[in-house]
Every structure is written in structure tokens, then in C-alpha cells.
């Protein structure tokens, strides 16, 4: 379907660049569960090359075919991987939050991919130069093993999304998408318009409107323009198709649970580039349960 897409420039007050001391960032490295799973020895090698960056909603990290210069480890943001067609429509093939990273093709050798990476929900992410990722991956140690397992989990998500988009109702797809977003956010509020959600699912906005109205009427969500508040997660799970549970179960099987997330790590020294007024989660100290490597409310 044609229309507004992720990454379309919108009118907003420009975000001013600023430099923020690392000690003032309220997020430990463990907030990304791949980084949390690495041993201190590996993190000692990676830490000097990690910088925190605030990502705005709608920001494009990669365009289709772009060479990758950085890989991103989301902390409390969500990034959508979108495939655009020649007709101007788009569909989300995967979403990535604090359970993973953006830039799999960089260390797998492909350098680029035919999809865009666009920030769905604003927040923070750590980023690291691709070359440093290559160097650590080339050691064929624990990072390489972890990245391969994560890549397999992403393949499962992408293939299950294709099945869901082809065989399940719009209402079921909306429930799956909301649950996957919830798992990656520290709150129950998802900032998303019905039009953008329709573009993510590759369906007409009218279909999303009908599904959202039904979910609103039964008390599962509260919808206001640009914001969806999840009220009853259990109802969403009961109305969703099996695709959500399949991906969640496989992610649990493949990836290690996030443990010791409250244990402080020494922070990178120096200063990092960020931006004023990023959207950030309020709860920065809650211990995360071992479910899909994500936040669960």
C-alpha cells in the first residue's frame, strides 16, 4: 500500500547535538542482553569502542543497499527492518530491541542488505564500528557463537512473520505486533499511529483501525492518536495467533537468559555523542526476566 512510510521526514523541532558524559547515562551495558551475555574478557575488548547514542523516532539507521559503518545494540528503543516495494508500499520483516543488534549482515560478510533500518520507538542504543565487530567475530570465540545463535533467532522471527502476514487475520497480526513491541519496551505505552502500523504490517489502514477499535472496546488497549496503551496483555495473548509464542519460545531456546542485570559494570571512559530530549524509559533499575531477552510488563 502506498502512503506514509517509516523514515519519511516529518516536521519536528531539530534535535541539537550535545556531548554527554558517559557517567550521566542511566543505562548500564547489561540493558542490551547480547552485551550482558558476554564475558568480562570480551567486554574489556569491546567497551572502549562502544558509544551511547540517542535515536529519534523515524530516524533511518541504514537505507537499502547502504554499507554499514556501525552495528547498534538497542537499550530501550525499537528498530524496524522494512522492505520497500517499487510501488511505494512497505512491510516490516523484523523488529529489534534490547534482545539483539542491528547490522547482522556486517559481520556475516554481506556488508549491506535490501531493507531499511528505521527507529520505531525512540530511545538509546550503543553503537560500535563494524571493523571492531569483525575483529572480535574473527576470533571465533564466544561472541561469534552468540551472534550465530542470535542470527538464527532472527531468521525464525522473519520466517514466522512471513507466515503470519500470509495466513492470519489483521487482528491477530496487530496483537502479535503489539506483544513483540511490549517485550522490547520498559513501559506499556507504544508510540505508533494506525497508518504506520498498517505500513509495518503491509495492510490497509482501515483494517488496522477496525482491529484497534475492537481491542479498545474489550479493554485490551487504549488508543489515542499516535499512542497505544496496553491495558490487558493476557487478552492480547489470547487473541494473537501462535506466531508470537513460536518466536518467543525459539528465542528463549537459542539465547542465554539475561542474568545479573543489576550488577554495575565499569563504564567507558571519555565522552560520547548524544542528543537532547530523547524519549527514555523511566525504570532504569528493574531486573529483567529471562523472557525472549526483552522487557516484559
VEXZADREN-214475 format. One record per residue (C-alpha): residue number from 1; residue in one letter; x, y, z. Coordinates in steps of 0.001 Angstrom, whole numbers. Each point is the difference from the previous one (the first is absolute). Example, Ala and Ser with C-alpha at 12.3 -4.5 7.8 and 13.67 -1.06 7.14 Angstrom:
<atoms>
(atom 1; 'A'; (12300; -4500; 7800))
(atom 2; 'S'; (1370; 3440; -660))
</atoms>
This chain:
<atoms>
(atom 1; 'X'; (0; 0; 0))
(atom 2; 'X'; (1244; 3440; -809))
(atom 3; 'X'; (140; 2810; 2501))
(atom 4; 'X'; (2077; 1204; 2899))
(atom 5; 'X'; (2881; -2289; 858))
(atom 6; 'X'; (2454; -414; 2813))
(atom 7; 'X'; (2863; 2374; -457))
(atom 8; 'X'; (-2068; 2585; -1868))
(atom 9; 'X'; (1236; 3454; 1078))
(atom 10; 'X'; (-2468; 1632; 2357))
(atom 11; 'X'; (-238; 3494; 1417))
(atom 12; 'X'; (1608; 110; 3421))
(atom 13; 'X'; (2160; 2253; 2103))
(atom 14; 'X'; (3614; -782; -956))
(atom 15; 'X'; (1857; -2058; 2580))
(atom 16; 'X'; (3149; 1794; 1044))
(atom 17; 'X'; (3218; -1948; 174))
(atom 18; 'X'; (1593; 3; 3393))
(atom 19; 'X'; (2751; -1896; 1762))
(atom 20; 'X'; (-1027; -1947; 3082))
(atom 21; 'X'; (2455; -1498; 2503))
(atom 22; 'X'; (-426; -3775; 87))
(atom 23; 'X'; (-481; 151; 3781))
(atom 24; 'X'; (-3245; 1945; -498))
(atom 25; 'X'; (-1625; -2669; -2184))
(atom 26; 'X'; (-2400; -2000; 2222))
(atom 27; 'X'; (422; -3266; -1905))
(atom 28; 'X'; (2558; -2702; 660))
(atom 29; 'X'; (1404; -2054; -2858))
(atom 30; 'X'; (-1982; -2979; 1334))
(atom 31; 'X'; (-3226; 1613; -1215))
(atom 32; 'X'; (789; -1544; -3368))
(atom 33; 'X'; (-216; -3717; 555))
(atom 34; 'X'; (2613; -1009; -2554))
(atom 35; 'X'; (2557; 2229; 1693))
(atom 36; 'X'; (-1168; -1315; 3376))
(atom 37; 'X'; (697; -3589; -1111))
(atom 38; 'X'; (3656; 657; -854))
(atom 39; 'X'; (2797; -786; 2430))
(atom 40; 'X'; (2013; 2761; 1705))
(atom 41; 'X'; (3006; -856; -2192))
(atom 42; 'X'; (-1942; 622; -3211))
(atom 43; 'X'; (-1651; 3118; 1386))
(atom 44; 'X'; (3399; 1390; 966))
(atom 45; 'X'; (920; -115; -3690))
(atom 46; 'X'; (-3306; 1453; -1232))
(atom 47; 'X'; (-710; 2629; 2656))
(atom 48; 'X'; (2464; 2671; -1246))
(atom 49; 'X'; (-1704; -66; -3415))
(atom 50; 'X'; (-3608; 263; 1207))
(atom 51; 'X'; (-1742; 3357; 55))
(atom 52; 'X'; (-3531; 845; 1067))
(atom 53; 'X'; (-2238; 1765; -2510))
(atom 54; 'X'; (-3520; 1346; 347))
(atom 55; 'X'; (-2189; -1038; -2928))
(atom 56; 'X'; (-3082; 1997; -1008))
(atom 57; 'X'; (-3214; -1633; -1225))
(atom 58; 'X'; (89; -172; -3791))
(atom 59; 'X'; (3792; 241; -192))
(atom 60; 'X'; (1450; -2157; -2789))
(atom 61; 'X'; (3080; -1955; 1067))
(atom 62; 'X'; (529; -1692; -3367))
(atom 63; 'X'; (-1599; 324; -3383))
(atom 64; 'X'; (-377; -2983; -2311))
(atom 65; 'X'; (3376; -812; -1531))
(atom 66; 'X'; (2012; 2271; 2323))
(atom 67; 'X'; (3375; -1141; 1276))
(atom 68; 'X'; (-23; -401; 3765))
(atom 69; 'X'; (2426; 2080; 2043))
(atom 70; 'X'; (-1382; -890; 3435))
(atom 71; 'X'; (-1918; -2763; 1700))
(atom 72; 'X'; (-2624; 1090; 2552))
(atom 73; 'X'; (-933; -1670; 3293))
(atom 74; 'X'; (-3396; 1439; 1050))
(atom 75; 'X'; (-501; 786; 3672))
(atom 76; 'X'; (-3587; 1255; 262))
(atom 77; 'X'; (-897; 812; -3605))
(atom 78; 'X'; (-1521; -2161; -2754))
(atom 79; 'X'; (1285; -86; -3565))
(atom 80; 'X'; (-2079; -1353; -2894))
(atom 81; 'X'; (1495; -1705; -3023))
(atom 82; 'X'; (-2194; 908; -2958))
(atom 83; 'X'; (-133; -1156; -3585))
(atom 84; 'X'; (-1291; 2525; -2555))
(atom 85; 'X'; (-1580; -949; -3293))
(atom 86; 'X'; (245; 1840; -3324))
(atom 87; 'X'; (-3615; 1118; 420))
(atom 88; 'X'; (887; 1912; 3175))
(atom 89; 'X'; (-1494; -2373; 2558))
(atom 90; 'X'; (1968; -1474; 2855))
(atom 91; 'X'; (-160; -2839; 2494))
(atom 92; 'X'; (1914; -788; 3157))
(atom 93; 'X'; (2002; -3204; -210))
(atom 94; 'X'; (1485; 164; 3489))
(atom 95; 'X'; (178; 2169; 3106))
(atom 96; 'X'; (3008; 296; 2283))
(atom 97; 'X'; (171; 1240; 3569))
(atom 98; 'X'; (2208; -588; 3010))
(atom 99; 'X'; (156; -3717; -769))
(atom 100; 'X'; (2187; 508; -3058))
(atom 101; 'X'; (1941; 2191; -2366))
(atom 102; 'X'; (-323; 1792; -3322))
(atom 103; 'X'; (2602; -858; -2629))
(atom 104; 'X'; (88; -3798; -241))
(atom 105; 'X'; (1018; 147; -3661))
(atom 106; 'X'; (3094; 2011; 920))
(atom 107; 'X'; (1761; -2792; 1882))
(atom 108; 'X'; (-1495; -2777; -2147))
(atom 109; 'X'; (1936; 1372; -2981))
(atom 110; 'X'; (-2834; 1461; -2060))
(atom 111; 'X'; (683; 3648; 941))
(atom 112; 'X'; (-3463; 1140; -1146))
(atom 113; 'X'; (-3584; -1238; -267))
(atom 114; 'X'; (-3134; 812; -2023))
(atom 115; 'X'; (-1944; 1423; 2966))
(atom 116; 'X'; (-2; 3209; 2013))
(atom 117; 'X'; (600; 310; 3727))
(atom 118; 'X'; (-2268; 2670; 1512))
(atom 119; 'X'; (-527; 952; 3638))
(atom 120; 'X'; (-3549; -924; 1030))
(atom 121; 'X'; (153; 1118; 3648))
(atom 122; 'X'; (2504; 2618; 1104))
(atom 123; 'X'; (2634; -725; 2612))
(atom 124; 'X'; (3647; -885; 480))
(atom 125; 'X'; (2276; -2492; -1748))
(atom 126; 'X'; (3669; -840; 236))
(atom 127; 'X'; (1850; 18; -3284))
(atom 128; 'X'; (3375; -1394; -1005))
(atom 129; 'X'; (2058; 244; -3207))
(atom 130; 'X'; (-534; -2938; -2339))
(atom 131; 'X'; (3746; -618; -172))
(atom 132; 'X'; (188; -644; 3741))
(atom 133; 'X'; (-2905; -2433; -276))
(atom 134; 'X'; (1834; -1773; -2826))
(atom 135; 'X'; (3135; -297; 2097))
(atom 136; 'X'; (-1782; -1556; 2973))
(atom 137; 'X'; (-2150; -2241; -2212))
(atom 138; 'X'; (3192; -1186; -1718))
(atom 139; 'X'; (1323; -1393; 3263))
(atom 140; 'X'; (-2605; -2781; -425))
(atom 141; 'X'; (-718; 121; 3694))
(atom 142; 'X'; (-3039; 653; 2157))
(atom 143; 'X'; (-1128; 3132; -1861))
(atom 144; 'X'; (-37; -1874; -3319))
(atom 145; 'X'; (-2022; -2838; 1531))
(atom 146; 'X'; (-2448; 2428; 1596))
(atom 147; 'X'; (-440; 1994; -3220))
(atom 148; 'X'; (-718; -3149; -2002))
(atom 149; 'X'; (-2650; -1081; 2507))
(atom 150; 'X'; (-1514; 3481; -108))
(atom 151; 'X'; (-8; -72; -3803))
(atom 152; 'X'; (-1895; -3292; 115))
(atom 153; 'X'; (-2580; 1543; 2325))
(atom 154; 'X'; (-412; 2903; -2427))
(atom 155; 'X'; (-531; -2428; -2886))
(atom 156; 'X'; (-2756; -1657; 2050))
(atom 157; 'X'; (-1648; 3371; 628))
(atom 158; 'X'; (172; 1015; -3671))
(atom 159; 'X'; (-1348; -3307; -1287))
(atom 160; 'X'; (-2811; -60; 2568))
(atom 161; 'X'; (-912; 3570; -909))
(atom 162; 'X'; (-350; -1057; -3628))
(atom 163; 'X'; (-2303; -2855; 1039))
(atom 164; 'X'; (-2044; 2300; 2228))
(atom 165; 'X'; (-437; 2683; -2655))
(atom 166; 'X'; (-1217; -2600; -2506))
(atom 167; 'X'; (-2275; -2202; 2110))
(atom 168; 'X'; (-1308; 1915; 3007))
(atom 169; 'X'; (-2568; 2735; 465))
(atom 170; 'X'; (895; 3667; 403))
(atom 171; 'X'; (-1233; -130; 3596))
(atom 172; 'X'; (2354; -2902; 759))
(atom 173; 'X'; (2887; 1809; -1701))
(atom 174; 'X'; (-658; 3177; 1999))
(atom 175; 'X'; (-9; -1996; 3251))
(atom 176; 'X'; (3256; -1737; -944))
(atom 177; 'X'; (1622; 3302; -892))
(atom 178; 'X'; (-1132; 1673; 3237))
(atom 179; 'X'; (1308; -2897; 2104))
(atom 180; 'X'; (3356; 0; -1763))
(atom 181; 'X'; (279; 3743; 571))
(atom 182; 'X'; (-952; -355; 3671))
(atom 183; 'X'; (2754; -2559; 511))
(atom 184; 'X'; (2549; 2566; -1130))
(atom 185; 'X'; (-1190; 3055; 1932))
(atom 186; 'X'; (280; 966; 3686))
(atom 187; 'X'; (-3587; 1334; 42))
(atom 188; 'X'; (-3421; -1071; -1267))
(atom 189; 'X'; (-268; 3043; -2283))
(atom 190; 'X'; (755; -450; -3695))
(atom 191; 'X'; (291; 3151; -2108))
(atom 192; 'X'; (-1372; -885; -3411))
(atom 193; 'X'; (-2710; 1308; -2318))
(atom 194; 'X'; (-2450; -2359; -1692))
(atom 195; 'X'; (1357; 1064; -3384))
(atom 196; 'X'; (3567; -919; 905))
(atom 197; 'X'; (-1166; -3254; 1585))
(atom 198; 'X'; (-1816; -808; -3239))
(atom 199; 'X'; (3182; 669; -1948))
(atom 200; 'X'; (1986; -2214; 2363))
(atom 201; 'X'; (-2455; -2883; -498))
(atom 202; 'X'; (-430; 692; -3708))
(atom 203; 'X'; (-3783; 404; 323))
(atom 204; 'X'; (-2471; 2819; -532))
(atom 205; 'X'; (-462; 2546; 2756))
(atom 206; 'X'; (-3742; -698; 104))
(atom 207; 'X'; (681; -3609; 1020))
(atom 208; 'X'; (2246; 1135; 2842))
(atom 209; 'X'; (-2662; 2503; 1107))
(atom 210; 'X'; (-2640; -2731; 255))
(atom 211; 'X'; (2349; -2272; 1968))
(atom 212; 'X'; (1101; 2822; 2334))
(atom 213; 'X'; (-3603; 1032; 659))
(atom 214; 'X'; (-923; -3564; 950))
(atom 215; 'X'; (2982; -319; 2343))
(atom 216; 'X'; (-883; 3364; 1503))
(atom 217; 'X'; (-3653; -1009; 506))
(atom 218; 'X'; (882; -3146; 1959))
(atom 219; 'X'; (2470; 1850; 2217))
(atom 220; 'X'; (3196; -1562; -1357))
(atom 221; 'X'; (1442; 3354; -1081))
(atom 222; 'X'; (-721; 3706; 153))
(atom 223; 'X'; (725; 1837; -3222))
(atom 224; 'X'; (535; 3702; -490))
(atom 225; 'X'; (1580; 1623; -3015))
(atom 226; 'X'; (3591; -1132; -258))
(atom 227; 'X'; (-73; -2056; 3211))
(atom 228; 'X'; (-1166; -3485; 976))
(atom 229; 'X'; (-228; -873; 3689))
(atom 230; 'X'; (-185; -3739; 693))
(atom 231; 'X'; (-2457; -621; 2854))
(atom 232; 'X'; (-412; -3779; -45))
(atom 233; 'X'; (2912; -1998; -1356))
(atom 234; 'X'; (-1748; -3314; 703))
(atom 235; 'X'; (-2782; 912; -2420))
(atom 236; 'X'; (2528; 812; -2707))
(atom 237; 'X'; (1679; -3357; 490))
(atom 238; 'X'; (-3313; -1848; -189))
(atom 239; 'X'; (-995; 1816; -3204))
(atom 240; 'X'; (3402; -279; -1681))
(atom 241; 'X'; (868; -2857; -2333))
(atom 242; 'X'; (2638; -2598; 869))
(atom 243; 'X'; (2741; 1990; -1770))
(atom 244; 'X'; (806; 2116; 3038))
(atom 245; 'X'; (439; -3030; 2254))
(atom 246; 'X'; (2074; -1868; -2613))
(atom 247; 'X'; (2503; 2850; -332))
(atom 248; 'X'; (121; 588; 3750))
(atom 249; 'X'; (616; -3667; 770))
(atom 250; 'X'; (2733; -322; -2619))
(atom 251; 'X'; (1713; 3159; 1231))
(atom 252; 'X'; (-2; -1398; 3534))
(atom 253; 'X'; (1475; -3264; -1273))
(atom 254; 'X'; (2775; 1578; -2040))
(atom 255; 'X'; (1137; 2959; 2076))
(atom 256; 'X'; (1305; -7; 3572))
(atom 257; 'X'; (-2187; 1609; 2663))
(atom 258; 'X'; (898; 3505; 1131))
(atom 259; 'X'; (1542; -412; 3446))
(atom 260; 'X'; (1559; 2322; 2528))
(atom 261; 'X'; (-1408; 3045; -1767))
(atom 262; 'X'; (202; 2068; 3142))
(atom 263; 'X'; (3731; -645; 408))
(atom 264; 'X'; (1824; 3248; -860))
(atom 265; 'X'; (2595; -53; -2752))
(atom 266; 'X'; (2807; 2496; -317))
(atom 267; 'X'; (-1024; 2511; -2630))
(atom 268; 'X'; (2037; 1052; -3046))
(atom 269; 'X'; (2193; 2962; 691))
(atom 270; 'X'; (-169; 3282; -1884))
(atom 271; 'X'; (-3014; 1703; -1522))
(atom 272; 'X'; (-2556; -1088; -2536))
(atom 273; 'X'; (-2289; 1612; -2547))
(atom 274; 'X'; (-3720; 24; 812))
(atom 275; 'X'; (-2959; 2331; -505))
(atom 276; 'X'; (-2245; 2132; 2159))
(atom 277; 'X'; (-3448; -1193; 1030))
(atom 278; 'X'; (42; -3676; -1055))
(atom 279; 'X'; (-2990; -2086; 1079))
(atom 280; 'X'; (1269; -2170; 2821))
(atom 281; 'X'; (-1533; -2664; 2250))
(atom 282; 'X'; (-612; 1022; 3606))
(atom 283; 'X'; (1015; -3236; 1708))
(atom 284; 'X'; (3752; -424; -364))
(atom 285; 'X'; (622; -2418; 2869))
(atom 286; 'X'; (-2653; -2716; -304))
(atom 287; 'X'; (1380; -3503; -402))
(atom 288; 'X'; (-1021; -1490; -3345))
(atom 289; 'X'; (-1585; -3453; -133))
(atom 290; 'X'; (1444; -2601; -2349))
(atom 291; 'X'; (-2762; 147; -2601))
(atom 292; 'X'; (1059; 473; -3612))
(atom 293; 'X'; (2883; 2075; 1299))
(atom 294; 'X'; (-2373; 2947; 299))
(atom 295; 'X'; (-1933; 2121; 2471))
(atom 296; 'X'; (-3310; -1526; 1007))
(atom 297; 'X'; (-2656; 1968; 1888))
</atoms>
